[in-house]
């Protein structure tokens, strides 16, 4: 909820500016009454995501149900968010959805801004411009998806990275000795 609150004002402005061409969809993010009130009267739809859906069935649900032109992954500055992974980048890339991501450790080391997505600082104006930029150019979105998906498929798949798990476990065992 707090992550979405960070971009609520620019999101509201963006949606108000494009009421007949844009719909913002929420998929299992939050049902915080403050956020829902903040989006009231705007083109917003809450998607029916089954409760407690494990990850693999969620990915299949997303593949079947999400038809997004672009997605957002805002993160506020917090100890928890400092430890998050880039899972939304991986998900969106494989699903063929270009993304706008917070300029935080989870994404800053992965997303090449302008190439595989857009990195945004915690600045409302930057988020508003990123939304507008994504809307303006279908070819730019397509280029980002191709670059991000290609990178994920060629560098991040389990078949390529399985040894990383073994190395991590080995280093933990060595550290305990």
Residue frames as qw, qx, qy, qz and C-alpha x, y, z in Angstrom:
[[0.000, 0.881, 0.474, 0.000, 0.00, 0.00, 0.00],
 [0.273, -0.821, 0.080, 0.495, 2.68, 2.54, 0.90],
 [0.427, -0.127, 0.590, 0.673, 4.50, 1.79, -2.35],
 [0.187, 0.590, 0.658, 0.429, 1.38, 2.57, -4.36],
 [0.170, -0.903, -0.309, 0.248, 0.68, 5.66, -2.21],
 [0.421, -0.473, 0.271, 0.725, 4.05, 7.03, -3.36],
 [0.137, 0.013, 0.613, 0.778, 2.79, 7.20, -6.96],
 [0.150, 0.619, 0.750, -0.176, -0.88, 7.91, -6.25],
 [0.106, 0.771, 0.099, -0.620, -0.76, 11.62, -7.09],
 [0.077, 0.446, -0.598, -0.662, 1.01, 11.24, -10.47],
 [0.102, 0.190, 0.956, 0.200, -1.14, 8.21, -11.25],
 [0.181, 0.687, 0.588, -0.387, -4.31, 10.20, -10.51],
 [0.131, 0.700, -0.181, -0.678, -3.13, 13.03, -12.79],
 [0.020, -0.240, 0.831, 0.502, -2.23, 10.59, -15.55],
 [0.131, 0.379, 0.916, 0.024, -5.58, 8.77, -15.37],
 [0.170, 0.743, 0.389, -0.517, -7.53, 12.04, -15.25],
 [0.085, 0.601, -0.398, -0.688, -5.70, 13.24, -18.35],
 [0.268, 0.210, -0.815, -0.468, -6.52, 10.05, -20.33],
 [0.546, 0.003, 0.612, -0.572, -9.93, 8.86, -19.04],
 [0.826, 0.373, 0.084, -0.414, -11.14, 7.37, -22.32],
 [0.677, 0.555, -0.483, -0.029, -7.89, 5.71, -23.42],
 [0.266, 0.370, -0.793, 0.404, -6.34, 4.34, -20.21],
 [0.795, -0.485, -0.161, -0.329, -7.56, 1.95, -17.54],
 [0.016, 0.549, -0.746, 0.377, -5.48, 1.22, -14.45],
 [0.864, -0.197, -0.398, -0.237, -5.85, -2.34, -13.23],
 [0.302, -0.587, 0.650, -0.378, -4.95, -3.59, -9.77],
 [0.839, 0.049, -0.523, -0.144, -4.12, -7.28, -9.45],
 [0.832, -0.349, -0.385, 0.193, -3.85, -8.36, -5.83],
 [0.371, 0.442, -0.303, 0.758, -1.91, -5.30, -4.75],
 [0.057, -0.074, -0.572, 0.815, -4.05, -3.65, -2.10],
 [0.205, -0.654, -0.652, -0.326, -7.54, -3.03, -0.94],
 [0.288, -0.266, -0.367, 0.844, -6.45, -0.13, 1.26],
 [0.121, 0.808, 0.571, -0.083, -9.50, 2.17, 1.54],
 [0.131, -0.780, 0.097, 0.604, -7.28, 5.29, 1.28],
 [0.205, -0.233, 0.692, 0.652, -5.88, 4.14, -2.04],
 [0.171, 0.467, 0.830, 0.253, -9.26, 3.08, -3.37],
 [0.022, 0.869, 0.371, -0.327, -10.74, 6.45, -2.35],
 [0.189, -0.642, 0.330, 0.666, -7.79, 8.18, -4.00],
 [0.127, -0.061, 0.791, 0.596, -8.60, 6.38, -7.25],
 [0.289, 0.563, 0.717, -0.294, -12.35, 6.89, -7.00],
 [0.382, 0.815, 0.169, -0.401, -13.97, 8.30, -10.13],
 [0.091, 0.662, -0.618, -0.414, -10.99, 7.37, -12.29],
 [0.848, 0.273, -0.341, -0.301, -10.75, 4.55, -14.85],
 [0.100, -0.458, 0.844, -0.261, -9.64, 1.82, -12.42],
 [0.878, -0.083, -0.296, -0.367, -10.54, -1.85, -12.29],
 [0.414, -0.491, 0.732, -0.227, -9.67, -4.33, -9.56],
 [0.608, 0.230, -0.698, -0.300, -9.00, -7.71, -11.11],
 [0.867, -0.337, 0.127, -0.345, -10.38, -10.80, -9.43],
 [0.376, 0.495, -0.766, 0.165, -7.28, -12.61, -8.28],
 [0.824, -0.337, -0.441, -0.112, -7.94, -15.83, -6.36],
 [0.442, -0.797, 0.323, -0.254, -6.88, -15.59, -2.69],
 [0.662, -0.496, 0.561, 0.019, -3.72, -17.37, -1.61],
 [0.855, 0.514, -0.056, -0.040, -2.69, -18.31, -5.13],
 [0.742, -0.391, 0.320, 0.441, 0.77, -19.97, -5.10],
 [0.078, -0.650, 0.359, 0.665, 3.39, -18.44, -7.38],
 [0.178, -0.060, 0.827, 0.530, 3.28, -20.81, -10.38],
 [0.156, 0.623, 0.763, 0.078, -0.53, -20.74, -10.66],
 [0.008, -0.826, -0.154, 0.542, -0.32, -16.93, -10.26],
 [0.130, -0.429, 0.556, 0.700, 2.03, -16.71, -13.26],
 [0.139, 0.277, 0.873, 0.377, -0.40, -18.83, -15.30],
 [0.058, 0.785, 0.565, -0.249, -3.30, -16.62, -14.15],
 [0.075, -0.729, 0.138, 0.666, -1.30, -13.52, -15.16],
 [0.178, -0.155, 0.743, 0.626, -0.46, -15.01, -18.55],
 [0.082, 0.471, 0.844, 0.242, -4.14, -15.66, -19.20],
 [0.093, -0.821, -0.545, 0.142, -5.58, -12.45, -17.73],
 [0.231, -0.731, 0.032, 0.641, -3.17, -9.53, -18.00],
 [0.555, 0.586, 0.386, 0.447, -3.30, -7.53, -21.21],
 [0.273, -0.857, -0.076, 0.430, -1.32, -4.57, -19.95],
 [0.531, 0.804, -0.051, 0.263, 0.40, -2.03, -22.19],
 [0.359, 0.479, -0.552, 0.580, 2.80, -1.37, -19.30],
 [0.699, -0.555, -0.445, 0.074, 3.09, -2.03, -15.59],
 [0.031, -0.802, 0.332, -0.496, 4.47, -0.18, -12.60],
 [0.808, -0.239, -0.457, 0.284, 6.61, -1.41, -9.72],
 [0.055, -0.801, 0.220, -0.554, 6.95, 1.41, -7.20],
 [0.741, -0.290, -0.483, 0.364, 8.96, 0.87, -4.03],
 [0.234, -0.936, 0.066, -0.254, 9.32, 3.33, -1.17],
 [0.311, 0.529, -0.648, 0.451, 12.52, 3.71, 0.80],
 [0.762, -0.488, 0.186, -0.381, 12.26, 1.17, 3.63],
 [0.319, -0.493, 0.810, -0.014, 14.38, -1.59, 5.17],
 [0.735, 0.216, 0.630, -0.127, 12.06, -4.23, 3.67],
 [0.648, 0.749, 0.086, -0.107, 12.21, -2.74, 0.18],
 [0.015, 0.797, -0.593, -0.111, 16.02, -2.55, 0.40],
 [0.411, -0.272, 0.870, -0.005, 15.96, -6.36, 0.56],
 [0.761, 0.427, 0.340, -0.350, 13.48, -7.06, -2.23],
 [0.526, -0.051, 0.680, 0.508, 14.38, -8.84, -5.43],
 [0.216, 0.329, -0.345, -0.852, 13.61, -7.85, -9.00],
 [0.328, 0.229, 0.916, -0.018, 10.86, -10.48, -9.31],
 [0.421, 0.723, 0.359, -0.413, 8.40, -8.01, -10.87],
 [0.193, 0.685, -0.498, -0.496, 10.97, -7.21, -13.57],
 [0.135, -0.163, 0.956, 0.202, 11.34, -10.93, -14.25],
 [0.370, 0.462, 0.769, -0.242, 7.57, -11.51, -14.27],
 [0.368, 0.777, 0.108, -0.498, 6.74, -8.52, -16.45],
 [0.076, 0.589, -0.651, -0.473, 9.57, -9.29, -18.88],
 [0.178, 0.003, 0.972, 0.151, 8.53, -12.91, -19.40],
 [0.324, 0.593, 0.684, -0.276, 4.86, -11.87, -19.71],
 [0.369, 0.409, 0.461, 0.695, 5.78, -9.32, -22.38],
 [0.166, -0.924, -0.339, -0.060, 4.85, -6.25, -20.31],
 [0.423, 0.461, -0.235, 0.744, 7.20, -3.24, -20.26],
 [0.535, -0.667, -0.474, 0.210, 7.64, -1.70, -16.83],
 [0.023, 0.780, -0.210, 0.590, 8.31, 1.43, -14.85],
 [0.793, -0.285, -0.457, 0.286, 10.37, 0.55, -11.80],
 [0.376, -0.924, 0.060, 0.018, 11.54, 2.42, -8.72],
 [0.481, 0.655, -0.464, 0.353, 15.16, 3.42, -8.75],
 [0.674, -0.585, 0.370, -0.259, 15.90, 1.13, -5.81],
 [0.225, -0.497, 0.831, 0.112, 18.45, -1.68, -5.35],
 [0.688, 0.205, 0.681, -0.146, 15.94, -4.33, -6.48],
 [0.655, 0.683, 0.323, 0.025, 15.77, -2.81, -9.96],
 [0.062, 0.933, -0.280, -0.219, 18.74, -0.45, -10.30],
 [0.345, -0.490, 0.760, 0.252, 21.15, -3.32, -10.85],
 [0.516, 0.233, 0.815, 0.126, 18.91, -5.02, -13.39],
 [0.406, 0.805, 0.433, -0.019, 16.82, -2.55, -15.38],
 [0.399, -0.063, 0.256, 0.878, 18.68, -0.49, -17.96],
 [0.200, 0.681, 0.398, -0.581, 16.54, 2.64, -17.99],
 [0.382, 0.647, -0.228, -0.620, 15.21, 3.41, -21.44],
 [0.294, 0.361, -0.829, -0.308, 16.28, 0.00, -22.75],
 [0.325, -0.141, -0.935, -0.001, 14.74, -2.79, -20.63],
 [0.289, -0.727, -0.613, 0.113, 12.32, -0.57, -18.70],
 [0.053, 0.756, -0.059, 0.650, 12.21, 2.83, -17.06],
 [0.527, -0.280, -0.561, 0.574, 13.82, 3.54, -13.68],
 [0.139, -0.791, -0.205, -0.559, 12.15, 6.31, -11.69],
 [0.210, 0.156, -0.590, 0.764, 13.37, 8.14, -8.61],
 [0.162, -0.572, -0.749, 0.293, 10.93, 8.71, -5.74],
 [0.015, 0.275, -0.028, -0.961, 9.69, 11.89, -7.42],
 [0.487, 0.530, 0.602, -0.345, 6.01, 12.32, -8.42],
 [0.391, 0.753, -0.181, -0.498, 6.89, 14.35, -11.52],
 [0.022, 0.434, -0.854, -0.286, 9.28, 11.65, -12.76],
 [0.336, 0.198, 0.914, -0.112, 6.55, 9.01, -12.35],
 [0.472, 0.683, 0.311, -0.462, 4.02, 11.17, -14.20],
 [0.301, 0.707, -0.463, -0.442, 6.44, 11.66, -17.10],
 [0.145, -0.238, 0.951, 0.134, 7.31, 7.96, -17.17],
 [0.468, 0.428, 0.727, -0.264, 3.61, 7.06, -17.45],
 [0.433, 0.778, 0.031, -0.455, 3.17, 9.60, -20.24],
 [0.082, 0.604, -0.709, -0.355, 6.28, 8.37, -22.04],
 [0.305, 0.005, 0.952, 0.025, 5.05, 4.78, -21.97],
 [0.482, 0.592, 0.550, -0.339, 1.65, 5.77, -23.32],
 [0.278, 0.775, -0.195, -0.533, 3.08, 7.84, -26.17],
 [0.340, 0.584, -0.666, -0.315, 5.08, 5.18, -27.97],
 [0.962, -0.008, 0.155, -0.225, 3.97, 1.65, -28.72],
 [0.777, 0.490, -0.334, 0.209, 7.23, 1.02, -30.59],
 [0.018, 0.625, -0.595, 0.505, 9.23, 2.07, -27.51],
 [0.743, -0.292, 0.419, -0.433, 7.20, -0.29, -25.33],
 [0.966, 0.247, -0.038, -0.069, 7.72, -3.12, -27.81],
 [0.513, 0.622, -0.480, 0.345, 11.47, -2.42, -27.94],
 [0.299, -0.552, 0.586, -0.513, 11.69, -2.48, -24.12],
 [0.900, -0.101, 0.275, -0.324, 9.79, -5.77, -23.95],
 [0.881, 0.412, -0.218, 0.085, 12.02, -7.39, -26.56],
 [0.288, 0.631, -0.560, 0.452, 15.20, -6.23, -24.80],
 [0.481, -0.444, 0.539, -0.531, 14.00, -7.19, -21.31],
 [0.951, 0.028, 0.161, -0.264, 12.58, -10.55, -22.36],
 [0.771, 0.504, -0.349, 0.171, 15.71, -11.38, -24.34],
 [0.070, 0.611, -0.615, 0.493, 17.91, -10.51, -21.39],
 [0.681, -0.310, 0.464, -0.474, 15.85, -12.53, -18.92],
 [0.970, 0.192, 0.030, -0.149, 15.74, -15.57, -21.22],
 [0.718, 0.527, -0.359, 0.281, 19.47, -15.42, -21.96],
 [0.247, 0.489, -0.575, 0.608, 20.79, -14.64, -18.45],
 [0.363, -0.327, 0.476, -0.731, 18.26, -15.30, -15.71],
 [0.851, -0.079, -0.313, -0.415, 16.59, -18.65, -16.35],
 [0.769, -0.496, 0.370, -0.160, 17.04, -21.43, -13.79],
 [0.950, 0.226, 0.083, 0.200, 18.77, -23.70, -16.30],
 [0.497, 0.668, -0.200, 0.517, 21.47, -21.03, -16.61],
 [0.125, -0.680, 0.367, -0.622, 21.64, -20.00, -12.94],
 [0.885, -0.358, -0.262, -0.142, 21.12, -23.24, -10.99],
 [0.720, 0.112, -0.395, 0.560, 24.80, -23.29, -9.98],
 [0.053, -0.559, 0.206, -0.801, 24.21, -19.97, -8.15],
 [0.767, -0.495, -0.054, -0.404, 22.02, -21.84, -5.63],
 [0.927, -0.090, -0.239, 0.275, 24.71, -24.44, -5.01],
 [0.453, 0.391, -0.263, 0.757, 27.34, -21.71, -4.63],
 [0.340, -0.606, 0.102, -0.712, 25.16, -19.79, -2.16],
 [0.894, -0.402, -0.099, -0.172, 24.55, -22.90, -0.05],
 [0.833, 0.107, -0.254, 0.481, 28.26, -23.79, -0.14],
 [0.215, 0.509, -0.243, 0.797, 29.26, -20.28, 0.97],
 [0.589, -0.585, 0.049, -0.555, 26.76, -20.41, 3.86],
 [0.956, -0.236, -0.158, 0.077, 28.12, -23.77, 4.98],
 [0.653, 0.290, -0.258, 0.650, 31.68, -22.44, 4.79],
 [0.100, -0.618, 0.158, -0.763, 30.71, -19.35, 6.81],
 [0.775, -0.519, -0.020, -0.359, 29.26, -21.55, 9.57],
 [0.928, -0.031, -0.244, 0.280, 32.44, -23.61, 9.90]]
